Amino acid sequence: MTTIAIIGASPQLGLAIARTFGSRGFDVALVSRDRDKLGRLVDTLTAEGITAAAFPADVLDRDALTQALKDAAARFDGIDVLEYSPVGTLGSTSLTTPTQTEPGHVQHEMEFQLYGAIAATRAVLPAMREAGAGTLLFTTGAGSIDPVPQVGNVNAAAAALRNWVLNLHKELHGTGVQAAHVGIDVSIGVAAVPGFPTAQPEEIAPVYWDLHTTKRDQAELVFSG
């Protein structure tokens, strides 16, 4: 049996990715700081015949995140796919334009996006390299590629994560381990800004399956609807 670990598991994209992989025989390890939310997601997937388990951890607590992934690997006898897409709590992230941005505005986002991704990768990559197989997928908004001034600090950290992932893809070439970035250029579910394109999570999730299966040579896919 193969396993996907979803960091930042949510009732939207995280659940859709879990269903996409779970319906194809994957066990699902769900990681998020919200224990109650994880319990509901596990119940939903279990009712659909998908084996899932919750591993609560905050990506800002790198020791806890590492331990959660170790526990998931022990529970499911390894992790074959890692998907990293945590989202900050509404209202907890200060959004700043480039001219408003102070170092602290970017530092929080770097901790959340880049440093958490690095910690998660370090927890699962050694076993993947030893096996000569595995997939590492990292999600940002498309502002990591084409930045938007209103979210300048978030875009800066997302761009750093994107750069690191593309570099990781190059380093892992020929090892059997795939690393790729997914840039989402739509609002998920409902429009965050009037007139901005939207897509349902179920429309986006197949991108992750494609990168794991038929597009393993690609370092990046951008979903724009």
Backbone as CSV, one residue per row, in Angstrom:
resi,resn,N_x,N_y,N_z,CA_x,CA_y,CA_z,C_x,C_y,C_z
1,MET,0.851,-1.192,0.000,0.000,0.000,0.000,0.888,1.244,0.000
2,THR,0.471,2.266,-0.721,1.218,3.512,-0.786,0.505,4.593,0.028
3,THR,1.259,5.622,0.410,0.740,6.624,1.333,1.075,8.025,0.867
4,ILE,0.107,8.933,0.986,0.340,10.355,0.780,0.165,11.073,2.109
5,ALA,1.085,11.966,2.417,0.961,12.832,3.585,0.634,14.237,3.098
6,ILE,-0.447,14.795,3.600,-0.914,16.110,3.177,-0.717,17.085,4.332
7,ILE,0.195,18.044,4.141,0.496,19.023,5.170,-0.373,20.251,4.938
8,GLY,-1.150,20.614,5.959,-2.108,21.695,5.801,-3.441,21.176,5.307
9,ALA,-3.776,19.949,5.709,-5.014,19.310,5.257,-6.214,20.189,5.577
10,SER,-7.090,20.354,4.581,-8.238,21.249,4.717,-9.465,20.597,4.096
11,PRO,-10.654,21.143,4.396,-11.878,20.595,3.796,-12.016,20.925,2.319
12,GLN,-11.113,21.744,1.771,-11.208,22.091,0.363,-10.157,21.329,-0.454
13,LEU,-9.036,21.969,-0.770,-8.055,21.334,-1.627,-7.448,20.089,-0.985
14,GLY,-7.156,20.161,0.310,-6.573,19.004,0.978,-7.457,17.783,0.874
15,LEU,-8.748,17.953,1.101,-9.680,16.837,1.012,-9.768,16.319,-0.417
16,ALA,-9.777,17.235,-1.382,-9.855,16.811,-2.787,-8.620,16.012,-3.188
17,ILE,-7.447,16.436,-2.736,-6.223,15.681,-3.029,-6.279,14.320,-2.346
18,ALA,-6.748,14.292,-1.103,-6.874,13.026,-0.390,-7.802,12.068,-1.132
19,ARG,-8.899,12.582,-1.626,-9.825,11.728,-2.388,-9.203,11.250,-3.696
20,THR,-8.457,12.140,-4.368,-7.846,11.778,-5.644,-6.873,10.620,-5.465
21,PHE,-6.046,10.704,-4.456,-5.074,9.641,-4.215,-5.725,8.438,-3.508
22,GLY,-6.589,8.719,-2.534,-7.216,7.638,-1.786,-8.085,6.749,-2.645
23,SER,-8.763,7.323,-3.626,-9.614,6.520,-4.513,-8.794,5.618,-5.427
24,ARG,-7.490,5.873,-5.480,-6.585,5.047,-6.284,-5.741,4.135,-5.417
25,GLY,-6.188,3.914,-4.189,-5.542,2.925,-3.340,-4.555,3.459,-2.325
26,PHE,-4.355,4.772,-2.261,-3.422,5.337,-1.299,-4.034,5.421,0.093
27,ASP,-3.219,5.149,1.112,-3.558,5.553,2.463,-3.256,7.046,2.576
28,VAL,-3.934,7.725,3.506,-3.812,9.179,3.606,-3.457,9.580,5.029
29,ALA,-2.332,10.288,5.171,-1.934,10.879,6.453,-2.225,12.369,6.398
30,LEU,-3.038,12.856,7.302,-3.461,14.250,7.308,-2.763,15.003,8.433
31,VAL,-2.098,16.089,8.083,-1.356,16.880,9.067,-1.879,18.311,9.062
32,SER,-2.259,18.803,10.223,-2.744,20.170,10.398,-2.695,20.487,11.880
33,ARG,-2.741,21.772,12.222,-2.710,22.132,13.641,-4.065,21.959,14.312
34,ASP,-5.142,21.841,13.534,-6.500,21.786,14.078,-6.938,20.327,14.235
35,ARG,-6.866,19.827,15.460,-7.170,18.422,15.729,-8.628,18.080,15.385
36,ASP,-9.555,18.981,15.715,-10.965,18.703,15.449,-11.240,18.628,13.949
37,LYS,-10.657,19.553,13.196,-10.828,19.529,11.744,-10.281,18.239,11.152
38,LEU,-9.131,17.813,11.640,-8.547,16.570,11.142,-9.475,15.383,11.414
39,GLY,-10.066,15.385,12.603,-10.983,14.291,12.934,-12.158,14.217,11.975
40,ARG,-12.694,15.376,11.604,-13.818,15.390,10.669,-13.385,14.914,9.288
41,LEU,-12.191,15.308,8.862,-11.692,14.867,7.556,-11.472,13.361,7.543
42,VAL,-10.916,12.829,8.617,-10.719,11.379,8.704,-12.051,10.653,8.636
43,ASP,-13.054,11.159,9.352,-14.380,10.526,9.326,-14.965,10.549,7.912
44,THR,-14.812,11.675,7.218,-15.340,11.787,5.856,-14.682,10.777,4.929
45,LEU,-13.369,10.702,4.978,-12.647,9.782,4.101,-12.930,8.333,4.456
46,THR,-12.993,8.044,5.744,-13.283,6.670,6.174,-14.645,6.226,5.664
47,ALA,-15.634,7.127,5.719,-16.971,6.802,5.224,-16.970,6.528,3.729
48,GLU,-15.972,7.038,3.026,-15.859,6.822,1.585,-14.962,5.628,1.246
49,GLY,-14.547,4.900,2.274,-13.737,3.710,2.056,-12.255,3.966,1.905
50,ILE,-11.791,5.162,2.301,-10.373,5.523,2.202,-9.748,5.441,3.591
51,THR,-8.617,4.766,3.687,-7.914,4.658,4.958,-7.164,5.951,5.233
52,ALA,-7.489,6.600,6.346,-6.889,7.891,6.671,-6.652,7.975,8.167
53,ALA,-5.659,8.772,8.546,-5.365,8.996,9.959,-4.866,10.422,10.143
54,ALA,-5.083,10.970,11.342,-4.737,12.348,11.653,-3.448,12.414,12.460
55,PHE,-2.627,13.410,12.135,-1.370,13.636,12.839,-1.239,15.140,13.102
56,PRO,-1.807,15.626,14.207,-1.831,17.059,14.471,-0.429,17.644,14.654
57,ALA,-0.175,18.760,13.990,1.090,19.475,14.141,0.969,20.835,13.462
58,ASP,1.673,21.808,14.003,1.735,23.145,13.439,3.033,23.250,12.642
59,VAL,2.963,23.722,11.405,4.175,23.809,10.588,5.187,24.795,11.170
60,LEU,4.734,25.696,12.042,5.662,26.613,12.688,6.467,25.942,13.798
61,ASP,6.010,24.789,14.243,6.726,23.986,15.244,7.419,22.862,14.482
62,ARG,8.639,23.092,14.063,9.286,22.148,13.158,9.574,20.807,13.815
63,ASP,9.819,20.794,15.112,10.010,19.512,15.793,8.718,18.704,15.776
64,ALA,7.595,19.377,16.047,6.305,18.682,16.042,5.950,18.198,14.639
65,LEU,6.248,19.017,13.628,5.969,18.622,12.247,6.795,17.400,11.862
66,THR,8.072,17.416,12.221,8.930,16.271,11.926,8.425,15.021,12.619
67,GLN,8.023,15.154,13.870,7.527,13.994,14.605,6.225,13.473,14.007
68,ALA,5.347,14.380,13.583,4.085,13.950,12.968,4.347,13.111,11.720
69,LEU,5.302,13.535,10.910,5.612,12.781,9.696,6.291,11.452,10.027
70,LYS,7.112,11.431,11.068,7.692,10.161,11.503,6.611,9.208,11.989
71,ASP,5.648,9.751,12.740,4.539,8.924,13.225,3.704,8.396,12.058
72,ALA,3.481,9.253,11.054,2.712,8.815,9.879,3.455,7.722,9.123
73,ALA,4.761,7.883,8.984,5.553,6.861,8.289,5.522,5.541,9.047
74,ALA,5.548,5.606,10.375,5.471,4.390,11.173,4.091,3.745,11.062
75,ARG,3.059,4.576,11.072,1.675,4.056,10.997,1.405,3.383,9.660
76,PHE,1.915,3.952,8.574,1.591,3.457,7.239,2.775,2.796,6.529
77,ASP,3.841,2.535,7.278,5.010,1.868,6.709,5.627,2.685,5.579
78,GLY,5.797,3.982,5.824,6.463,4.853,4.856,5.545,5.906,4.276
79,ILE,6.148,6.929,3.687,5.415,7.985,2.981,5.959,8.052,1.559
80,ASP,5.083,7.871,0.593,5.480,7.845,-0.810,5.308,9.195,-1.489
81,VAL,4.329,9.973,-1.028,4.057,11.291,-1.606,3.875,12.284,-0.457
82,LEU,4.555,13.412,-0.539,4.355,14.513,0.398,3.740,15.677,-0.366
83,GLU,2.644,16.236,0.168,2.041,17.429,-0.429,1.993,18.497,0.639
84,TYR,2.565,19.668,0.327,2.702,20.742,1.310,1.907,21.957,0.856
85,SER,0.839,22.277,1.590,0.007,23.425,1.208,-0.714,24.029,2.413
86,PRO,0.010,24.361,3.484,-0.681,24.979,4.625,-1.164,26.388,4.284
87,VAL,-2.243,26.786,4.916,-2.810,28.118,4.710,-2.926,28.794,6.067
88,GLY,-2.530,30.050,6.149,-2.596,30.781,7.409,-4.030,31.021,7.855
89,THR,-4.210,31.165,9.144,-5.528,31.462,9.692,-5.975,32.848,9.244
90,LEU,-7.229,32.949,8.798,-7.760,34.221,8.335,-7.604,35.277,9.429
91,GLY,-6.981,36.379,9.064,-6.792,37.458,10.018,-5.473,37.414,10.764
92,SER,-4.770,36.274,10.699,-3.505,36.152,11.429,-2.320,36.617,10.603
93,THR,-2.506,36.748,9.296,-1.423,37.153,8.402,-1.598,38.607,8.007
94,SER,-0.569,39.407,8.247,-0.589,40.800,7.806,-0.184,40.857,6.344
95,LEU,-1.041,41.418,5.504,-0.758,41.540,4.086,-0.190,42.927,3.815
96,THR,0.963,42.991,3.181,1.607,44.274,2.948,2.070,44.402,1.503
97,THR,1.997,45.623,0.984,2.587,45.906,-0.328,4.104,45.972,-0.162
98,PRO,4.863,45.949,-1.254,6.320,46.018,-1.124,6.809,47.232,-0.332
99,THR,6.190,48.404,-0.542,6.667,49.591,0.171,6.249,49.608,1.633
100,GLN,5.213,48.859,1.983,4.774,48.772,3.380,5.523,47.695,4.150
101,THR,6.173,46.813,3.430,6.743,45.614,4.035,7.961,45.918,4.893
102,GLU,7.932,45.373,6.106,9.075,45.367,6.996,9.619,43.941,7.065
103,PRO,10.860,43.765,7.505,11.418,42.405,7.546,10.539,41.401,8.286
104,GLY,9.911,41.834,9.376,9.078,40.917,10.136,7.874,40.405,9.362
105,HIS,7.355,41.232,8.440,6.209,40.801,7.638,6.573,39.616,6.746
106,VAL,7.793,39.617,6.250,8.242,38.523,5.402,8.709,37.341,6.247
107,GLN,9.313,37.629,7.394,9.863,36.552,8.221,8.796,35.544,8.622
108,HIS,7.630,36.044,9.041,6.552,35.116,9.422,6.184,34.212,8.251
109,GLU,6.068,34.799,7.067,5.690,34.004,5.899,6.790,33.018,5.509
110,MET,8.044,33.413,5.692,9.148,32.492,5.421,9.096,31.304,6.376
111,GLU,8.819,31.571,7.637,8.694,30.482,8.618,7.589,29.521,8.203
112,PHE,6.487,30.098,7.749,5.287,29.321,7.438,5.432,28.559,6.127
113,GLN,5.924,29.246,5.108,5.972,28.632,3.784,7.286,27.891,3.533
114,LEU,8.393,28.602,3.530,9.660,27.980,3.146,10.225,27.066,4.225
115,TYR,10.348,27.557,5.443,11.021,26.770,6.469,10.223,25.524,6.844
116,GLY,8.904,25.647,6.871,8.086,24.473,7.134,8.241,23.425,6.044
117,ALA,8.305,23.883,4.788,8.484,22.961,3.668,9.830,22.250,3.743
118,ILE,10.860,22.987,4.128,12.185,22.382,4.254,12.181,21.326,5.360
119,ALA,11.566,21.649,6.490,11.506,20.690,7.592,10.754,19.430,7.193
120,ALA,9.624,19.600,6.508,8.839,18.440,6.073,9.634,17.582,5.102
121,THR,10.343,18.232,4.208,11.138,17.494,3.229,12.241,16.702,3.905
122,ARG,12.911,17.323,4.844,13.998,16.628,5.543,13.486,15.424,6.323
123,ALA,12.213,15.453,6.705,11.647,14.326,7.462,11.366,13.116,6.586
124,VAL,11.086,13.339,5.289,10.669,12.206,4.446,11.649,11.863,3.332
125,LEU,12.492,12.811,2.941,13.343,12.586,1.769,14.377,11.479,1.943
126,PRO,15.038,11.344,3.093,16.038,10.270,3.192,15.496,8.890,2.848
127,ALA,14.303,8.575,3.325,13.717,7.262,3.026,13.369,7.143,1.541
128,MET,12.901,8.249,0.936,12.601,8.227,-0.485,13.869,7.992,-1.309
129,ARG,14.934,8.668,-0.948,16.188,8.508,-1.689,16.721,7.089,-1.539
130,GLU,16.579,6.533,-0.357,17.024,5.158,-0.145,16.219,4.187,-0.992
131,ALA,14.903,4.456,-1.122,14.031,3.592,-1.924,14.164,3.860,-3.413
132,GLY,14.700,5.031,-3.771,14.799,5.404,-5.181,13.462,5.741,-5.790
133,ALA,12.518,6.208,-4.948,11.180,6.548,-5.432,10.504,7.474,-4.437
134,GLY,9.643,8.350,-4.951,8.898,9.251,-4.086,8.540,10.526,-4.823
135,THR,7.607,11.275,-4.236,7.142,12.516,-4.854,6.973,13.575,-3.779
136,LEU,7.508,14.772,-4.057,7.404,15.913,-3.163,6.712,17.043,-3.923
137,LEU,5.537,17.465,-3.456,4.746,18.472,-4.146,4.472,19.644,-3.206
138,PHE,4.689,20.856,-3.709,4.576,22.055,-2.887,3.677,23.064,-3.592
139,THR,2.736,23.626,-2.858,1.717,24.492,-3.441,1.884,25.937,-2.987
140,THR,1.765,26.863,-3.945,1.667,28.284,-3.615,0.606,28.903,-4.518
141,GLY,0.240,30.140,-4.230,-0.539,30.901,-5.185,0.366,31.321,-6.335
142,ALA,-0.229,31.659,-7.452,0.563,32.024,-8.628,1.300,33.343,-8.449
143,GLY,1.055,34.050,-7.346,1.825,35.240,-7.035,3.293,34.942,-6.800
144,SER,3.629,33.682,-6.590,5.039,33.302,-6.481,5.744,33.441,-7.821
145,ILE,4.957,33.464,-8.901,5.503,33.577,-10.258,5.284,34.985,-10.801
146,ASP,4.060,35.485,-10.667,3.692,36.823,-11.134,3.125,37.587,-9.941
147,PRO,3.963,38.280,-9.172,3.532,38.841,-7.893,2.500,39.947,-8.017
148,VAL,1.729,40.075,-6.947,0.660,41.068,-6.849,1.008,42.018,-5.707
149,PRO,1.052,43.341,-5.946,1.520,44.266,-4.905,0.767,44.172,-3.581
150,GLN,-0.525,43.887,-3.619,-1.319,43.893,-2.387,-0.879,42.816,-1.392
151,VAL,-0.218,41.791,-1.860,0.248,40.701,-0.984,1.753,40.515,-1.187
152,GLY,2.465,41.628,-1.175,3.883,41.598,-1.482,4.701,40.719,-0.560
153,ASN,4.402,40.740,0.741,5.193,39.928,1.669,4.922,38.443,1.496
154,VAL,3.657,38.079,1.262,3.318,36.674,1.032,3.960,36.184,-0.263
155,ASN,3.882,36.994,-1.302,4.484,36.615,-2.582,5.984,36.405,-2.466
156,ALA,6.650,37.231,-1.668,8.103,37.114,-1.521,8.484,35.758,-0.934
157,ALA,7.760,35.323,0.102,8.051,34.027,0.715,7.655,32.885,-0.208
158,ALA,6.528,33.045,-0.903,6.098,32.003,-1.840,7.094,31.850,-2.981
159,ALA,7.642,32.964,-3.438,8.649,32.907,-4.499,9.909,32.217,-4.009
160,ALA,10.259,32.430,-2.739,11.416,31.746,-2.167,11.177,30.239,-2.132
161,LEU,9.964,29.836,-1.743,9.636,28.422,-1.743,9.690,27.853,-3.151
162,ARG,9.113,28.563,-4.103,9.140,28.101,-5.497,10.574,27.918,-5.982
163,ASN,11.428,28.900,-5.718,12.824,28.814,-6.130,13.496,27.587,-5.536
164,TRP,13.251,27.356,-4.259,13.854,26.208,-3.579,13.361,24.883,-4.169
165,VAL,12.063,24.810,-4.487,11.512,23.585,-5.059,12.079,23.317,-6.449
166,LEU,12.163,24.337,-7.284,12.718,24.147,-8.620,14.176,23.696,-8.534
167,ASN,14.897,24.220,-7.568,16.280,23.808,-7.363,16.354,22.373,-6.846
168,LEU,15.433,22.024,-5.945,15.356,20.657,-5.436,15.075,19.674,-6.561
169,HIS,14.180,20.065,-7.477,13.879,19.221,-8.634,15.156,18.921,-9.417
170,LYS,15.975,19.949,-9.623,17.228,19.756,-10.356,18.173,18.824,-9.609
171,GLU,18.279,19.024,-8.302,19.203,18.202,-7.527,18.793,16.733,-7.514
172,LEU,17.484,16.483,-7.499,16.990,15.108,-7.394,16.870,14.411,-8.743
173,HIS,17.183,15.091,-9.826,17.095,14.486,-11.154,17.899,13.183,-11.203
174,GLY,17.250,12.135,-11.658,17.915,10.848,-11.804,17.883,9.968,-10.570
175,THR,17.308,10.478,-9.460,17.269,9.687,-8.227,16.002,8.845,-8.101
176,GLY,14.990,9.134,-8.944,13.698,8.474,-8.801,12.730,9.251,-7.941
177,VAL,13.197,10.342,-7.329,12.337,11.184,-6.491,11.983,12.445,-7.272
178,GLN,10.696,12.727,-7.358,10.194,13.894,-8.070,9.880,15.017,-7.092
179,ALA,10.337,16.226,-7.393,9.951,17.412,-6.641,9.353,18.414,-7.614
180,ALA,8.211,18.987,-7.266,7.549,19.910,-8.189,6.736,20.952,-7.434
181,HIS,6.568,22.088,-8.094,5.793,23.202,-7.557,4.467,23.302,-8.302
182,VAL,3.388,23.510,-7.552,2.069,23.764,-8.127,1.683,25.207,-7.813
183,GLY,1.504,26.005,-8.848,1.059,27.379,-8.681,-0.419,27.477,-9.017
184,ILE,-1.217,27.956,-8.089,-2.666,28.022,-8.290,-3.065,29.458,-8.593
185,ASP,-3.498,29.684,-9.826,-3.826,31.027,-10.299,-5.326,31.244,-10.355
186,VAL,-6.033,30.726,-9.367,-7.481,30.907,-9.239,-7.813,30.978,-7.754
187,SER,-8.988,31.492,-7.448,-9.527,31.355,-6.100,-10.182,29.987,-5.991
188,ILE,-10.003,29.345,-4.855,-10.553,28.000,-4.678,-11.938,28.104,-4.058
189,GLY,-12.931,27.628,-4.770,-14.302,27.604,-4.269,-15.067,28.878,-4.585
190,VAL,-14.671,29.987,-3.967,-15.354,31.264,-4.190,-14.309,32.330,-4.489
191,ALA,-14.719,33.369,-5.189,-13.788,34.412,-5.598,-13.328,35.226,-4.395
192,ALA,-12.005,35.338,-4.218,-11.467,36.183,-3.161,-11.566,37.650,-3.542
193,VAL,-11.494,37.901,-4.839,-11.618,39.257,-5.381,-12.680,39.209,-6.482
194,PRO,-13.644,40.117,-6.478,-14.680,40.100,-7.510,-14.081,40.067,-8.910
195,GLY,-14.566,39.135,-9.716,-14.094,39.018,-11.084,-12.908,38.103,-11.262
196,PHE,-12.265,37.709,-10.158,-11.109,36.814,-10.261,-11.600,35.402,-10.547
197,PRO,-10.933,34.654,-11.440,-11.413,33.310,-11.786,-11.397,32.368,-10.590
198,THR,-12.332,31.444,-10.592,-12.441,30.458,-9.512,-12.410,29.054,-10.088
199,ALA,-12.120,28.101,-9.215,-12.188,26.686,-9.583,-12.518,25.897,-8.332
200,GLN,-13.168,24.779,-8.510,-13.475,23.904,-7.392,-12.260,23.026,-7.079
201,PRO,-12.106,22.632,-5.821,-10.952,21.801,-5.457,-10.828,20.543,-6.314
202,GLU,-11.976,19.961,-6.668,-11.961,18.727,-7.456,-11.391,18.943,-8.854
203,GLU,-11.415,20.178,-9.337,-10.827,20.487,-10.638,-9.312,20.609,-10.555
204,ILE,-8.820,20.996,-9.393,-7.392,21.243,-9.224,-6.641,19.971,-8.839
205,ALA,-7.237,19.139,-8.016,-6.548,17.985,-7.436,-5.892,17.057,-8.465
206,PRO,-6.480,16.826,-9.644,-5.824,15.929,-10.610,-4.423,16.378,-11.039
207,VAL,-4.124,17.683,-10.905,-2.788,18.173,-11.231,-1.734,17.440,-10.398
208,TYR,-2.053,17.190,-9.141,-1.104,16.530,-8.238,-0.904,15.070,-8.642
209,TRP,-1.974,14.429,-9.050,-1.865,13.046,-9.512,-1.025,12.971,-10.783
210,ASP,-1.226,13.918,-11.680,-0.454,13.939,-12.924,1.044,14.101,-12.642
211,LEU,1.395,14.984,-11.707,2.808,15.183,-11.385,3.413,13.934,-10.750
212,HIS,2.613,13.209,-10.009,3.097,11.974,-9.379,3.241,10.833,-10.380
213,THR,2.451,10.859,-11.441,2.403,9.705,-12.343,2.992,10.000,-13.723
214,THR,2.308,10.811,-14.512,2.669,10.952,-15.927,3.545,12.165,-16.249
215,LYS,3.728,13.074,-15.279,4.503,14.290,-15.552,5.656,14.440,-14.571
216,ARG,6.342,13.353,-14.324,7.392,13.344,-13.313,8.636,14.118,-13.740
217,ASP,8.723,14.440,-15.016,9.875,15.227,-15.473,9.653,16.726,-15.306
218,GLN,8.433,17.131,-14.950,8.128,18.551,-14.857,8.401,19.090,-13.450
219,ALA,9.006,20.251,-13.399,9.302,20.886,-12.120,8.163,21.765,-11.627
220,GLU,7.214,22.079,-12.529,6.174,23.031,-12.160,4.961,22.885,-13.066
221,LEU,3.787,23.019,-12.448,2.535,23.148,-13.190,1.756,24.309,-12.590
222,VAL,1.189,25.125,-13.454,0.364,26.251,-12.999,-1.076,25.973,-13.396
223,PHE,-1.964,25.998,-12.405,-3.388,25.786,-12.672,-4.058,27.140,-12.779
224,SER,-4.631,27.402,-13.965,-5.315,28.678,-14.177,-6.755,28.481,-14.624
225,GLY,-7.271,27.290,-14.428,-8.660,27.013,-14.779,-8.827,26.530,-16.201
